[in-house]
Amino acid sequence: MWTNSYYILRIFSIKIALMLFLFSWQSYTQNTVGVITNTAEAYNGYTLFTNHTTTYLINNCGEVINQWESEYIDGKSVYLLEDGSILRCGFVENSNFSLPGIGGVIQKIDWDGTVLWEYTYSTEDYSQHHDVYPLPNGNVLILAVTEKTDTEAFQAGRDPLLLDEDSLYNEQIIEVAPVGFDSGEIVWEWNVWDHLIQDYDSAKDNFGVVSEHPELLDVNYLGVSVRASNWMHVNSIQYNETLDQIILSSRQLNEIYIIDHSTTTLEAAGHTGGLYGKGGDFLYRWGNPIAYGHGDEEDQQLFGQHTPHWIPEGLVDEGKILMYNNGNGRPELFSSVDIIEPPVDEFNNYIYEAGQAYGPEEAEWQYTDTPMTNLFSRIMSSAQRLPNGNTLICDSDSGYFFEIDSEENKVWEYINPQKASGSILSQGEVPESNLTFRATKYPPDYVAFEGKDLTPGLPIELNPNLENCSILNVEEVTQSEVKLYPNPVRTVLYVETKDRMEEIFVYDYTGKLIFQGYEKVLDFSGYGRGMYMVSLKINGHILYQKVIKM
């Protein structure tokens, strides 16, 4: 609310250097990009996402905490590692594979932007695509595609009438131990090609009764692949350290699969219960029992899903599987966020009853918007359970991230202001072409942030509007009424405090100290346009306020 040409700002002091801001404002035009909503109920973390050649880490105000540049356009997934570096996929042109989501190169880039490791897995025979996963031992799981000729496909039992192209893609997972700057040793490998079944031709490989072998993949089930080479289109891999298992997501077949990672490569190519006692067959599958000869359309639960993963220990619903269910193929197009709990026995083995579909029959929890069609992303997307019980959702084809609380209220909303082309939108522009593969929020106490400069910079969008931004969910220590006006400022900034001000500091957007003193009249006329941080020491507490210089 405006009063005598200035507005009242209530600033709260903080613990462990976390800044806490509360703005009161006259009615402003709704933001079109960047932060749309930010409430006290939002989880106060840092959100990571990648777009074009840049990876961003932002706070709840949309201000950039850090960003990493690469010479490669994003190859979809990115992870923030414990040492403050990122593991990022990059796009390498590969004309031999007609597959959306192609990457081809994996980079590890430190906090300051130095490339520490760059591993290319892209030739005419194979290419990394969509996803990787950093393992606790420092190795990297890589999702890749390889090519089988139509002759090889027919020998494997593929019906020639179900393949219109001259090849069929195999989905592969390799584990790579980084070596030096640009090399790696493949220490483990799994291929879906080793785990097929077909009931088309008894003279060909992999012949059997599909409905009696749910641990194998029917090479003649098309899903929505329409007889193309890109048959499965696996779009993510995630890992569970406790179980030593990997979960895969097949967009085209509308299923998720869990496989064992504790095997050797030789064992991973074999079948469960075979010579070595374990193999690479599916331990569990879910989402579309039609794919293995059980159920009908009413039993299908998944529709082009993305990013299924186990909810980490210590969080609400820990150990259950959370995923973004895109909704492609539903009679009414809408997306949902689903949670399932696979049934297991006392030895933690997945339960399967012969002749029936894997349980559960349906998701135990499902979030949809109101109306349901308001949330729909035809491709990509993700969901993440947060430490405070909230859920972060990424609606990818709109570049829209939002957080819901346990009552399914939207408590934080953000629209990515960078287009896939790399151009940046200005506040007020209509967002478009800003697809974003995933968004992941990290807690403030994540070990990656130890010793790092977390001073917020400007938001990504041009001409940012920060007046409606507040971070309110940090523990309040004390309260002091402070007036800084006018804000935005052109020449002189006036400071009024209820209590005695001991000292004042001004920092630019990079965190550099540009003024220190005791004056309550600050000359901003010589400063460039942009955002500044004013820090006041009052009653032994440090209080912060953002100021915009026009």
C-alpha angles and dihedrals in degrees: 000000000000118000124178092341095309136078127228117249121196110203124190126205119237148216125239093006095296110148121226123197133181120183128191114198147172115253109294131188111269113262115250097197134020117024113009099167132012122171139171090258094062117106108255100228140118120266122216125201137149131220132172105327098335133081116200135201111195137177125228090277091058091248115146113250093177139344134196126208126209135182088228128078108240118281089205112260130071134174133194108226127211093255091059095257125119129232105215137179118223133197120250119181111250114172093185094072123059096197128130110229097040114163118162104179132064121202133189108204122184125229092268095050102261115141107234099176133013118183122180118206101175130109136134087278102049146001138191111242140183103343151026130178129214111227123213091246092060095258122121129229110218126198110214143171125225128184129243118191120240087251090057090046093052091048088053088057103265112155106241089221088062097058121067096172132066096249144035122217123237119206114225136185120199130182113219127195107208115241121189120319102316108011139081141182118232104225101169137021139186129183127188087214088076092059107053134128133187138179097195104090126016090198092063132072124279096026116167146108106300096203091054094054111054088157088072133063120242105234089205099054105104104184103183096329094108096214093303130141089246092075107154103018097197105202104184146017124198131178138221112205095193093054095030088225136134127218121207130192122212111198096187096049095039093229142114123217133198120206135180119257097185091081129098117246089258092051091046089060091053134072130264111268093018130125094307097041094242137051148170099273119124113282090192139358133185144173107055118036090179085079091069101034102271131111131353139251092298090060095054109109105169127064115184093323126188139203103009109182143156114265105243123251115273095033129103109280092013115189094022122112119254123191145161108247103204099197101227106159097020112132087241113037110237136129127229139186110233136193123197134177112211111222114247135179128235090280092052093252116145112254120235125172114205114253094017136091122259112267153278101064091216142354115292091215129023131177121203130167125246110277092024094227090063088080113055130136114173093198142026118352136138146206131212134191111227130212093255092054095260122127124228114211128192115203093196107193089054095042085233122149121185138168126217128196127223089278090053094248115148106244100167132026130181134173118205107241096200121089122221086251089062098250117133123232122226123231106270096033121116109254115239140154090018098130113169123193099210143342122212127186120210125200119248090244094054107135092237089073097056110121093000125129104246096177105143119241130195121305119262096248122084119249092015122204109212100164093102095048121112136163105200108155100084116106111272116234103173139339131229128177111234131177122202114176146219098016115201089044130201104180118345128029117200122207124202124177133183091217129043113285112222099189142345132214133188122203129186122230092274091058095254115148108238101166138025125174148095102268121125093201111068124193109221095166093103096049124097123244116278142067125325133183119227115199121194128190109214126167090346093305127112114228125188135206132177117228126191118216113209 
